[in-house]
Amino acid sequence: MQPHQPRPIAVIAVAPDGRTYRIEQRKQVRPDDDAPGTFFYCCLPDGQVVDHIAYGTYQLPDGTILRTRRSRMP
């Protein structure tokens, strides 16, 4: 039986040209014979890895910088 894979956490980030991107934070469990624990990585829904370079700031593989918008409080 395989362990349950939780749904990825997703944020919406905006490029300077106004395009929006869904960025998912996924968890990767390392095998027991490798380093212990888990690590997280960010990617687009199609699996392309996105760099998380600072809080709320991401970089696409082509170098485009994306920023998340602040959530609005009701």
N, C-alpha and C positions, 0 to 999 in steps of 0.2 A: 504494500500500500504506500503510495506516495504522500508526503506531507502536504497539507492544505496550503495552497499558494494564495495569500491575501491579495485583494485588489490593489493595484498601484495607487499611490497618492498622486493627484494631478493638480497642476496649476496652469493658469493661462498667462502667457507672456506675450508682450507686444514688441515688434521690431520697429525701428525708426520710420519705416515706410507705412506703418499702421497695420500691417498684417499680424494676425494673432496665431499663436501656436499653443497646442496642448503639450505640456511637458509632464512626463510621468516619472515618479521616483519609484524605482523597483528594488526589491530586496533579492540578493543572491546569497544563497546558503552555500558555504564552502564545505567540501567533503571532509570527513574526519581526518584523513591522512594529510590534508593541507593545513594551512593556518586556521586556528579555531575561530568560530564566530561567523558573522555575516557581514556583508558590505552592501552599500546602497549605490545605485547609479541612476543617472537621469537619461531619458531618451524620449524621442518622439514616438507616437503610436506605431509607426512602421519599424521601430527598433533602432533607428539611427541614434547613436550616443550623442548626448548634449553635455557640454562641460558646465558645471555649476561653479562659477568663478567668484561669486560673492553673494551675500544675502539678497535674494530677489533678482539676481543677475545671472544670465545664462549665455553661452556662446554656441551657436550652431556649427556644424562641421565646415561650412563655407566661411566662417569668421564673423557672421552677423551677430551682433550683441542684442539680446532680448532682455526686457525688464518686466517684472510683474507689476501690476497696479495695486495700489492699496485698496483693501476691501472697504466698502462703505458701511458705516455703522447706522442702524435704523434709528 
